[in-house]
Amino acid sequence: MNGEWLIRGRDGRLSVYLMAQDAVLWRAEELAGGAWTAARRIGGDRRLSSVAGIGRGADGYTHLAAWSPTPSGGAELVHTTHFRPLLAPLDWAPAGHPDGKGGITGGPAVAVDDQGRGHVFARNEGGGVSKLAQKYKGGWHPWRDLKGADLQGPPAAVPGRAGRMEVYAAGSGTLQYWRQEEPATRFDLVEAVECEARPGTLRALATSDESTTLFFTDGSDRLCVWRPGTKPVPLLSAAGPGPVAATRAAIDGHDCTLVAQRSAGSGRVVFAAYPSEQEELGASWTESGPALPDDALVSLARDADGRVVAATLSPSGGQLLLSRQKDEAGLALGAWQAV
């Protein structure tokens, strides 16, 4: 999944979403903090291809987008909304193609504005980013080319200040950044910086009411941080491949940013936390839990009580494991539980 796949729903229950062969599966808590349902397929029998994008709105609804093959041999993006964890999501509905028609151009990113409208972003055949936005009263606006150049890997999208959409993407030797100046207005390519960012490692997070932050791995295998208007800075060595999971958390009364990843060395989940937007204070990894399969993924969320919850799951069939923040000083996580 392109985005955090552990999601707290409108009613406080947690759900997990994962690509499995040609479908997206989901599981949900039957009661907040309680037992979980069995895995179920999303959106009927429609076959999917490649990675799916996922985003959560302030209303607690989950939006997903994925590529699906067409009868002509091409592909189109499809979209669904999941309103409540114990209800089935809507069936996948066609959302078109950034270039009108063609094949898969790259993994989509999804974000949701403060009006609950889904926004889908994907690379186009010209190498830039195209955007699709829902209308206020249903349906979609036309695809729009946001420009950009030589993009590699999926973009990262995130709602920023007052619900305006912000998008990051990696190019050849560059990081590129788009945003709306105000919600529901046009997007502009605001900034591009020279930087070697590994494709497929981007993760964006709103780290304050005013700013969003991009996490990525550079060519020296360092986990780096970039906020537009500044230069990218290294935070610590990347523990493994792919993007980190990231969330904000209250630790000893301080607003902190927490990142997590599966360590390629030990196979365990590693965590690092630091005061939000104060990367100069440094951070270090702390290991937790058992060794996991090579393809195990990690995601972070906060539950209905504001506690951090970490989840790990393997697409090859590994068990869903969860760990919750304890009511103790520091970032104290409980024992990992299989569900």
Phi, psi and omega in degrees: 000140175265094186130170179292126185257001169262116191233134170270124183279178182301328183266009177092348178285150176267146173230155171236147181229141182206137172292136177216107184056249185249032183209165167253130178253153174220151171230157182214155173291134175290322171225150180304122181082003185253207182292162183246152175287166171288162179293138178228152181276139181267138164077025178081207189266004183297131180279142180244160178228145172067194186283151175254147174262150184217143177209149179247134176272165176298339177280358179086001178276144180256132176247137179229147175222145181205162175275143178225138180293148178253160180300335182279357181097359176267209180210155173221156175277142176235157187223148172214158176238137177245112188276321180217143186304325184268358173262148177291140174297164173298156173296153176299134179238139181301139177236006174085196185225140181305331182251016182091311175199165181141196180263190180291129181256347180150158183300137180280158169241149183228136171219160185232129182277179186284357172264003179081014180270132178282143175234128181246134181235137179207153175294144175252174185293341176279357179090003177258193179253135171246153185232142173234129182235141175289150173278161179298324185248033176098156182082186185231145166288163178295156172300143178230133178278118179269003181071207192100172186214137169053044183288145182228129180079168182292147172286173174236126183241147183204140171285132181251218184303128176054028175085005178289147183274141177227141186224136176240148175208152178261131173251193177281099181078014180220158162245137184235147189220128176241152172203162168269140175288328175219155179303146175064026175243179184292156175267147174229143170285104191272323189204148172218135180234150175286125182188140175267099178253131180290127177302143178083009181245008186277135174217127183248147183214138170285109185261358172199177178293339185254335192231150167247157183230138176257130172254138180201163176259132182267184183292348177258018180060037175255137172284119185243163183230137175221129167243127181308141185096351177233179175263148175300142180228144176285142178256310177191173180291137176297138181276333183199185180281169175078179182283155171281159164274147184211142175203163171267147184211148174273117179237115183053038177082003181254144176282112184238158171254130181245130175238152182214155182197155170279129179283127177290339180282299184269340185082359181266165175282137176240145181237149171216139181224149177203159178302131187305131178064022175238058183298335181297344177282347176083170179203160178216152182281143171233127183278153181207147171077186183278167172292141187241161176302158184301329183264012181296138179251155181234141176218153182233146174207176171242138183277187184297339179264006180083005180278145176291136172235131176250140178230146172223142184205143182253126177299336181280005173117012179291166184278147174286124178241141180230146173223135182244148176295134178268161180276068181222169178295150179072192176267085180261115179257142180285175179299146177289133182242135175277134180228000000 
